[in-house]
Amino acid sequence: MALLVTIGVFGFKFISDHYTWVEALYMTVITISTVGFSEVHPTGDAEKLFTVFLIITSISIYGYVVSVISEFIANGRFFEQIKRKKMQQKIQNLKNHTIVCGFGRNGKQAVERLKSYDKHCIVLESDPTIIEELEQTGLTFIKGDATDDSTLTKANIGQASHLITTLPSDADNLFVVLSARQLNKKITIISRASNDSSYSKLKIGGANNIIMPDKIGGNHMASLIVTPDLVEFVERISIEGKQETNLEEIAIDELPDEFINKTLLDLDLRHKTGCSVIGYKDENCEYTINPNVNTILKPNTFLIVLGNVEQIKKLRDAF
């Protein structure tokens, strides 16, 4: 740049000895800027000054734009914006997905469990450190505050089937519950709570289920002393998931029409798949353990089925 200025000064001085200052400035600018066009017709001083102004302004704007774009690409923000735009388009096409607010200890466990069942989930997180971790995991996520309605809207909450909020603050969880219930009346909301006093507030706010990790942890520790073998058996069912024995929930509405309003005996699940029906949930959300074979399979009810990997696969293939 300094070299160009020096050359320009000397060029202007040389040309000004033979031409007027306007012509000297005009010729110097078109030469230094490498425009170097020839005039279509003779121009006056006003036209020459306008041309000088246009060239200098254009070069300045061009240089600024190039520097901004170069900095944008060099900092990685360009590719980051493209990546987030693609992710947002993917999110807008999702239906019946699960939104997980917070990627702390509880949030991570929830996401891992959902992934093991091939459930689509979106993580909402605002902590920059955790965002870096999420970028490396390949999970679908949105950087933003879960208590903000706009963040929930970006997560396509209107089409979501479930929401899990695991934020460390009960007040924040309550705010998320209230916002989510307002944006989607039918969504199933599961909230974390730390204090007993928050339980009723979250229920009133619209949470379907409230989980208190500390209380569950204490009960689990006591159960390991009282009934250790039973706890181990239950863990093999609920934690191992697809790898060993699994519990499966069947919505009666998703069965072929020929089985609606028929009995468990007509379904003949044990003979066709090897799975055992261990529970039945009726339209009033009442559970029956080991239901009778004459139980009527009514709409809006569910069966709880126990089986190994092969049996669950047969169940899905058959129904």
C-alpha positions, 0 to 999 in steps of 0.5 A, spaced: 500 500 500 505 504 501 509 503 495 502 504 491 501 511 494 509 513 493 508 511 486 502 515 485 505 521 488 511 521 483 506 519 478 501 525 479 507 530 480 510 528 473 503 528 470 502 535 473 508 538 469 504 537 463 497 537 464 492 540 469 491 538 476 484 535 474 487 531 468 493 529 472 489 526 478 484 523 473 490 519 469 494 517 476 487 514 479 486 510 473 493 508 472 494 506 479 487 502 480 489 498 474 482 501 471 486 504 465 480 505 460 479 509 454 474 515 454 468 514 449 468 521 448 472 527 451 470 529 458 470 535 462 473 536 469 467 535 472 466 528 469 473 526 470 473 528 478 466 524 478 470 518 475 476 519 480 471 519 486 467 512 483 473 508 482 476 510 489 469 509 492 468 502 488 475 500 490 474 501 498 467 498 498 470 492 494 476 491 499 472 492 505 467 486 502 473 482 501 476 483 508 469 481 511 468 475 507 475 473 508 475 474 516 468 470 516 471 464 513 478 464 517 474 464 523 470 458 521 463 462 522 461 461 515 461 454 515 458 454 522 452 458 519 451 453 513 452 447 518 446 451 523 442 452 517 442 445 515 441 443 522 435 448 522 432 445 516 432 438 519 429 440 525 423 443 521 422 436 518 422 432 524 415 430 527 414 426 534 421 428 536 423 429 543 426 435 546 431 435 551 432 441 555 439 441 558 445 437 557 448 436 564 448 429 567 441 427 567 440 430 560 446 426 557 443 420 560 436 421 557 439 422 550 443 416 551 437 412 552 433 415 547 438 414 542 438 406 544 431 406 542 432 410 535 428 416 538 429 422 534 431 428 540 433 435 540 438 438 545 437 445 547 443 448 551 446 455 552 453 453 555 458 455 550 463 449 553 457 444 553 456 446 546 463 444 544 462 438 546 455 437 543 458 439 536 463 433 537 458 428 538 454 429 532 447 430 536 442 435 533 442 441 538 440 448 538 444 453 542 439 458 546 436 458 552 430 453 553 426 458 557 426 463 551 419 461 547 423 462 541 428 457 542 422 452 543 419 454 537 426 453 533 426 446 536 419 445 532 415 444 539 409 444 535 410 437 532 414 434 538 411 429 542 415 429 548 419 434 552 424 433 558 427 439 562 433 437 566 435 444 568 439 445 574 434 450 577 427 448 579 424 455 577 427 455 570 424 448 569 417 451 571 418 456 566 420 451 561 414 447 563 409 453 562 412 455 556 412 448 553 404 447 555 402 453 552 406 452 545 403 445 545 397 442 549 398 435 547 406 434 548 408 430 554 412 433 559 417 430 564 421 435 568 427 434 573 426 437 580 430 438 586 425 440 592 419 437 594 416 444 594 417 444 586 413 438 585 406 441 586 408 447 582 410 443 576 404 439 576 400 445 576 404 448 571 403 442 566 408 437 567 406 430 566 411 427 570 416 429 575 423 426 577 427 427 583 434 424 582 436 425 589 430 421 592 430 416 586 438 415 588 436 414 595 431 409 594 435 405 589 441 404 594 436 402 600 433 397 595 440 394 593 440 392 601 433 389 601 432 386 595 439 386 591 437 380 586 430 383 584 434 390 583 439 387 578 433 383 574 429 390 573 436 393 571 437 388 566 430 389 563 430 397 564 437 399 563 440 393 558 435 395 553 435 392 546 441 388 548 438 383 552 431 383 555 426 388 554 420 391 556 415 394 550 409 398 550 404 397 545 398 402 543 392 398 541 390 403 536 396 401 532 394 394 532 391 391 525 383 393 526 381 386 526 384 386 533 381 392 536 375 390 541 378 383 541 381 379 547 388 378 549 386 370 547 384 372 540 391 376 540 395 370 541 401 374 543 405 368 546 404 363 541 406 368 535 412 372 538 414 368 545 413 375 548 409 375 555 404 381 556 405 383 564 401 389 564 395 393 561 393 400 561 386 402 560 383 408 557 383 411 565 390 410 565 389 405 570 394 399 570 392 392 571 398 387 572 398 380 569 391 381 565 386 376 564 386 373 557 379 375 557 381 382 557 378 387 552 383 390 547 379 397 547 382 403 543 386 408 547 389 403 551 396 400 552 399 393 553 406 392 557 410 386 554 416 383 556 421 379 551 428 378 549 431 381 543 428 376 538 421 376 541 421 383 540 423 383 533 418 378 532 413 382 535 414 388 531 414 384 525 408 381 526 404 387 528 
